[in-house]
Amino acid sequence: MTVHYIRVSPQELKHYIDESSLLAHRVHHLADTDTARYDIDKSWDGIIFLLTGKNSSDTTEPLSRLIFSNRLIDKQQDLGTGPAYYLLPEEVTELYQKIKDIVPSSLKKNFNAAAMKELGVYPNNVWDEEEVDDYLIEYFETIQEVFETASENGEAVISFIQ
């Protein structure tokens, strides 16, 4: 289960909300050429743990919205492993303000394989591997890039699991 982001204009977001099949077409047929699409692999739950000390199912943490915004484009749609979530441009900017000054390498101090396993942080069978913390840091940098670019451009962000 890998998380993907797509940066979209507010108008594009409205089109996808009004007609979710347009998003499905983009996800399934334009994946290789979509320059506004990012893949953070299976790092998503581990990154949320590094940021919050919890797994992504705890939506009380504002930073959990980096992955799951609690706002669905179409709850009936399945893009691989469920529906797509979205953040409005102002929410993207708000979250970017919370993560922009985080030095990615500083998150390594929050890495705790035992706690991650105990909380069931996905994928819970990898946390004892060497350099897995570097893997999480690399993809956190991708998240910072997505949110920085979207914030600068006044874009919304869509996330989904495949």
N, C-alpha and C positions, 0 to 999 in steps of 0.2 A: 504494500500500500504506500504509494508515493504521493506527495502533495505537489500540486502544480498551482502556479499563480498566472493570471493574465491581467495586465494593465489595460483598462478600457476607458474611453471617454464617458462622461455622464450620459451622452446620447446613446452610445453603444449599450451601456448598462440598461437603459430604459428599453431598448429594442429586445435585449435578452430577457428582461423581466416580462415584457409583453408577449414575446414569442420565444420560449426557451429552446425550441428546435434549432434556432439560429446559433445558439451557443453550442449545442450538441454537434452541429455541423463543423463549427470552428474547432472544437476539441478533437473530434475524430478524423477530420479530413485535412486540417491545416497545421497539424502539430509540428511537422518538420520545418515549416517555413514561417512560423509565427514568431516574429522578433519581439513581441510583447509578452511572450510566454516564458516562464521560468520553472524549473524542476528542482525541488529541494530533496529529492529522493526520500528515504525513510527517516530523515533527520528530524522531522517536525515535532514529534512528542519529546524527544531528547532536548531539543532547543527550548521548548516550553519549560521543561524541568530546569534547565540551566538558568532561565530567567525568573522562574517563580518558585521552584522547589516542589512543584506539583505536576501532575500529568495534565494533558489537554482536556480531559473530561471535567476538570474543575473549572467551570466557566466563570467563577466568581473573580478570578484574576483577570484584570483588564488586558494583560499581555497575551492571554489565551486567544484573544480575538485576532491575533496575528495569523492564526490558522483557521479557527472557526468563529465567525462573527455572530452566530445565532440568527443571521438573516439569510434566508434561502431564496434563490432565484425561482426555483420550482420544486417544491417538496416531493413531487411525484417523479421527478426526473432522476435517472441514474446515469452518471457519467463514468462509471467504472466501479466505484464503491460508494454510491450515494449521490446526493444532489450537490450543487455548487452553492457556495456561500459568497456574500459580497459585503464590501465596505464602501460607503459613500466617500467622495473625495475629502470631505472635512474629517471623517474618521481616519482615513489614511494619514492625513497630515498630523492628526492628534497622536496616532500610534508612532509615526515617524519621530515626532518630538520626544517620545519616551525612549526610543532606541538609538537615536542618532549619535549620542555621545558615549554609548557603551563601547569600550574597547573590546573587540571580540575575544582576544586572548585572555582578558580578565575573567571571562566566564568559566575558564578551566577550573578555577577554585571552587566552583559550584558542582563540579562533576563528582558524583557519588554512585558508583555502580550498584552497591548493595541497596541503597535507598531507591534507585531507579527500578531495580528488579522488584523490590517490595511493593512499589506503587503500580507496577505493571506498565511502566513506560514502554511504549512500542518503539522498536521491536525488542522485546525484553531478553532475547537470546544473544545479544551482541555486546552488552555493556562491559564485559570482562576482556574484550579484545584490545590489543595494543592500538594506540593512536585513534581510538574511536572518538576521543574528545576533540582531536584535530578535525575529524570528519564533521562534527557538530559545529565547530567554529567556522569552517569553510562555508557551510550552508547558512549559518547566521549572517555571514557577510553578504550572501546572496539576498537574504531577506532585507537587510539594510539597503541594498542597492535597489530592490524592487520598490520599497516604500519611499526611498529618496526620489527616484525618478518619477513615480506616480505623484508624489506630493508636489514636486516642482512643476509638473505638467497639469495639475488639477484633475488627475484621473482617479477613477474608482479602481478597486482591486477585487478580482474574483479568485477564489481558491476552491480547489476540489481534489478529491483523492481518486487515484486510478490504481 
